[in-house]
Amino acid sequence: MAVDELAYDEQQKMLSREFHAELVGIADWWLEHGRDDVRGGFFGEVGVDNTPVPEADKGIVLNTRILWFFCELARTVNDPRYREAAERSYRYLLEHFLDERHGGVYWMLDADGRPKDTKKQVYAQAFAIYALLAYYQLTEEPRALTEAQNAFVLLERYTVDREKGGYLEAFTREWQAMDDVRLSTKDLNFPKTMNTHLHVLEAYTTLYQVDRSERVADALRYAIDCFDRHIINKGNFHLRMFMDHDWKDHSPGFTYGHDIECSWLLAKAVESLGDNSVTERLRPSILAIADVCLKEAMGEHGEMYDGYEFDTHRVNRERVWWVQAEAMVGYYKAYSLCGEDRFFLAAERLWRFIQRYQMAGESGEWLWLSTLDDQSHAPPYKLGPWKGPYHNGRAMLEMIRLLDD
C-alpha cells in the first residue's frame, strides 16, 4: 500500500501539530510537578497521583535527562520558562553532582543534595556529557563545553578496555575497578553492556557536532565499530545485552526497545561522523534491526512489546512507555532512510496507540505501563530515578525534526 503524496503531506502537518502540543504538555507537567523549590533542582520522585516525595534520593540519570530535555526544548519552543528550567538543572548538576576532586559525576544524592553513592557508572557519565553539550548548544556557556570535554577525557582514559576493546561498565569514585558493576538490580553483573555502549555512542555523536577534533572523531568511529563488530548479532539483528571481557554473549533475551532505539541512534551517529564508507557499511544493519522489530515485536494495537525471554521462550507483552516512544522514532527514521511505507504506517499506528493507551489523560505525563497492562507491575511514580522527560520528550522533538526534514 503506497502512501499518497498529498495525503501524506496533510498527515505530516497534522502529526507535527500533535507532536508540538504533546511536547509542550510534557514540559508543562514537569514544570508544575517536578520542581523542588525547597531543596533546589527537581524532586527525586513524584507519584502516579502527581504527589511529590520530597525525601526521595536524587539520581544522576534523572537529572541529566531533565537538563538535556529542557535545553533541547528551549531551542525548539520560545518560552523563557523552559530556558529557566534548563538553567536551574544545570546549576544543580554543577553544585551537587559534579565530583570536583576526582572528576565525573556521582551516581546518587540524598534529598538535600549530599553524595550518597559516589560510584562512576559509565552510563551516567555519558548522559552527563550529553546534557552538558545540550546546555552549551543552548547558551554557549564555555564551562558546559569544558566539563563535557573533561568527562570525555576521563572516559577515554579510564573506561576503555585496551586489550579486548569496548567500554567497561563502572568504577569507584577514584576510577578504580569494582566488583558489582550493575546499572540496576534488574541488570546482570557483566563488564560490558549494550546499554552503556549505546549512550556513549549517543554522547559522542553530539560531542562531535561541537568538537570536530580528530580525537573525538576517532572515539565516535570506535563506538560505532563496537556495535558493528560486537554488539549487533548479525545472525538475527538483535543486540547482545550483556557481555564478558571477551565479548562473549550472556544475554537472557532480546530487548525490543533497545533494539529499535539503537537503530535510529546508530543512524544519527554515522550521519554525525560523515564518513560515507561507514554510512554504507552500517546502513543495512540499521534497516535490518528495524525490520526484525517490525516483524517480531508488534502487537495487535500497533504497540511494541517489551522483549523476548530465552529461558521461558516467550515474549514479554508489557507495553512500556519508553519502548513505544523509541519505536515510533525508530520506524519513522527507517522510513526516512529507505522510503518503505510499512515503516511510516508503523510509526503512525504507534502514535495512535500512545495517545489512546500510554498517556495519563488529564493528570498529565505518560504512564510507565499502558492502560492495557497490569499497573501493579509498574513502579509507583511518574517521575523517578528511571523515568524522566527524556524518552517521550525526545521522541516528540525527534518526530518534529524528522517531519520538518
N, C-alpha and C positions, 0 to 999 in steps of 0.2 A: 504494500500500500504506500503510495507516494504522498508526501506532504505537499499540498497545493501551495504555490509560492505566495499568492495573495492571502490565502487563509493563514499561512504560516506567519506572514508579516503582521497581520492583525493579532494573531495569538501571541506573537513575540511582544508586541506593545502591551497587551493585557497582562501577560506574565510579568513583565518588567514593572508595571504599576503595582501588581500584587506583592512582588518581592520588596519593592521600596516600602510599601505600607507595613509589611511584616518586619522589615529591618528596623524601622522606627519603633514599632511595637515592642520588639525585643529590647531595644536600647532603653526605652522609657520604663519598662518593668524593672530593669537593673538599676536605673537611677532612683526610682521610687522605693524599691525594697532592698537594694543591696548596699547602699552607702552606710558606713559605720561612722556616724557623726560624733561619737563619744571617744572612741579609741583611734580613729583615723582609718583611711583606706576603705575597704569593704568588709562586710561580715564574712566569717568563715562558713556560715551555714544559714540558710533560710528554708523553712519547712514548706511542704506542699501547700499548706494553707496560707502561705506568704508571711508567716510569723518568723522573725529573726531569732537566731540562737546566739546571743551576744557573747557567751563564754566559749564558743567553738574555736578551735585552733584555726590558724590561717596558713594554708598551704601555698607553696610557690607555684604549682601548676595552675591553680585557680587564679592567682593574682597576675601572673604573666599573661594568661589568656584574657583577663579583663583589660589589662593595659593594651594588649595588641588590638582587641576589638574596638575600644573607644578611639584609639589612634586612627585605625582604618575607617571607622565610621565618620570621624571628624573630617577626614579627607574627602568623603563622599557626600555628606549631608552638612549643609552650612547651618549649624546650630551651636552657639557658644557653650551650651551645657555639655556637649559631647567633648569638646576640647578641654573643658574644666575637669571632666571625669578622667580624661587621659592624663592631665597634669597631676591630679590627685593620686592616681595609681602609680605614676612614675616616681613621685616624691616618696611614696610609701615603700616602693621597691628599693630605692637607694638608701633610705633611712633605716630600714629594718631587715631586709632580706640579703643585702649585699655583705659578703664577708670581706671586710677591709684588710684583714690580716693575711688570709690565705687565698683570696680571690674566689670568684664564683658566687653562687647564691645558696643559701640554706634551704633545706627541704621543707621545714615546718617551723612556724612560730606559735606561741600561745596567743590568746586573745589580746593581750596587752602589747604584742609585738616583740616579745623576747624570744631568742632562739630556743627551740625545743628539740629539734632533730637537725643536726648540722651536717649530715652526710651530703655528698656531692653526687647526686643522681644525674647521669649524663643527659637523660631525657629532659630534666628540668633546666640544665644549663643551656640546652638547645632552645628551649622556649624562652629563656631569658634573652638570648641573642635575638631571636625573632621579634620579641616585644620591644626591646630597646631600639632595634632598627626601625620598627614602625613609628616609635616616638621621634626618632631622628628624621624620618621622612616627613612627618607632620610638622615639626618645629625647627629643624636644622640645628638643634641643640648639640654642640660639639661633644659634650660629655656622654651623651647617649651613644654616639658612634664609638667613642673611645672605650666605653665599658663593653660594648658588643664585641669590639675587636680584641679587647683583653680576654674576654671569655672564649673567643675563638682560639686564641693562642694557648690558653690553658687546656682546652680540649685536644688540640693537636699535640701538645707537649706530654700530657699525662694519660690520655684515654685511648690512644691508638695502639692496637696490638701490632707491634713492629715485626713480630715473627710470622704470625698467621694471618694478619690483616683484619680490618674492621675496627669498630669502636666497642670498648668494654663498657660494662653496664653501670657500675657505681663505685665510689671511693669514699674514704673517710674525709673529714673536714680538711685534713692536711694532704689530701690526694694520695693516700696510701691504699693498698689493697684491703678489701674487707670480705668476710665470708658470705653474708646474706646480701645479695645484690638485687633482690626482687624490687620491682617497681611498686607492686601492691601485693596483698596477701592472696590475690587470685592468680598471680603470675608464678611461673616456675623459676627456680633459682639456677639460671644458666648465665654465663658471662656475656653472651651476645644475643640480642633480640631484634626482631624485625621492627618493633615499635620505636625503640630508641634510634635505630638507624633511619627510620622514616622521618623523624623530626629533626635529626641532624641534617638530613637532606633538605628539609624544608627551610631550616635556618640558613644554611649555606646558599640556598637558592636566592634568598633575599639579600644576604650579605654581598653576593657577587653583583647585585644590581647597584649597590652603592660603593663598593670597594672592588674595582676591576683589577686588582693586583694579581700577579702570577700565582702567589701562594694561595689566594682564595680560589682562583680558577682550578688549581691543582687539587685542592681539597674537595671542591664540588664535583670534579670529574671522578675523584676517588670514591666519594659517597655514591654516585651513580653506578660506578663499577661494582661496588659491593652488592647492590641489588641485582645487577645483570649477572654476576658470576656466582653469587652465593645464596641470595635470599629468594629470588624468583625461582620456583620449581618449574623448569622448562618442560617437564613431563605432563603437568596438569594446569600450569599457570595459576596456581595459588602461591601464597607467600609462606615461607618457613618461619614459624613464630619464635621458637627457642632453639638456640644452637650452642654447642660447646666451643672450646677454643679452636678446634679443628674444623669448625663449621658443620659438624655432624648434626643432623636434624633430630630434635627431641620434641617436636610439636605434638600436642594432644588432639589437634584437629585443624580445621580451617576457620578463619575469622573473616567473614564476608565483608564486613565494614572496613577492615584494614586493607583487604584486597582492593576494593574499589577506590578507597582513599589513596592508596599507593598509585593507582593508575593515573590519576589526574595530577598528583603531586610530582610524580616522575615526569609527566609530560611538561609541567611547568619548569622542572629542573633542567631538562635538556633544552628547553626554549631559552632559559636564562643563560646557560652555558654558550649557546650559539654556535656549536660545532656541528656542521651538517652530517659528518660521518657518525657522530654519536647519536644524533637525532634519528637517522635512518636505521641504525642498529637497534635502537630501543623501541621505535615505533611499533613493530609487530608485537612485541611483548606487552606494551601498553594496551593495545587494542585487544589482544588475546585475553588479558586479565578481565577487562570489561565484558568481553563476550562470554567467558566462563561464568562470571557472576550473573549475567542476564539469564543464562541457561539453567543455572543450578539454584539460585538463591531467592528467586522472586515468588511472592505469594499471590493468592487469588485476588487480593485487593490492590495489587500493584506495589506492595511493600517489599522490603528486603529483610530476609530472616537474618538472625544473628550469626550462626555458624554451624559447623558440622563437627561432631564428636567421634573420634576414631573408636573409643572403647565401647560405645553403645551403638555405633553405626547408625546414628540418627541426626537429623537436622534439628538444631535448637530454633524453634519457630517464634521466639520472642521478638517483638518489634521495638528496638531500642532507638531513642531519639537521634543519637549522633549517627547511627548507621543509615537512617533514612536521609539525613542531611548530606552525608558523604556520597551516597548512591546517586542522589539527584544530580549533584555536581559532576560526579564521575561519568554518568551516562551522557550528560549534555556535552562534556568535554570530548568524549569519544565521538559523538555526533559531529562536533566541530572539526574533528580530525579526519573523519572518513566519510561523512555525509550520509551514513546509513540511517534511514528514518526510524528503524526499530529502537535506536538509542534515544532519539528525540522523544518518541512516544513513551518510552520507559521513564524518562525524566519527568515528562508532563504528568504521567499517571502517579508517580511517586509524590509529586507536589500535591495532587488532589488527596492522596492518602494522608499526607501530613496535615493538611488543612482539616480533614474530617476526623482523624483519629489520634494525632500526635499532639496537637495544640491543647492547652489547658482551658480554652474558652475565655470567658470574661475575667477570670482571675489572672490571666496572663502567663507568658512563657510557654515552654513545651514540657510535657510530662516525660519522665525517664522511660517508661513503657507506654505503649499506645493503650487506648481505652479498650482494645480488644484483648489485652493481656491481663493476667492476674497481678494486680497492683501490690499485693503483699510481697512479691518478689523484687520490688523496686526499692532503692534507697529512699528514706523519708524526707527528701529535700528536692527543691527546685534549683537551689544554689548550694553548692557544696564542693568538697575537695576535687571531685571528678566531674562537676557539672558547672561550666561557665558559659559565657555567651560566644564561645569560640566556634563550635561546630555548626550550630544553627545560624549564628550571626555571620560566620564566614561563608556559609552556603548562600545566604541572601546576597552578600557582597559579590561572590564569585558569579552567581547566576546573573546579576545585573550587568557585570562586566562582560560575561560571555554573550549575553543577548545584545548588548550595545555593540560588541565587536562583529 
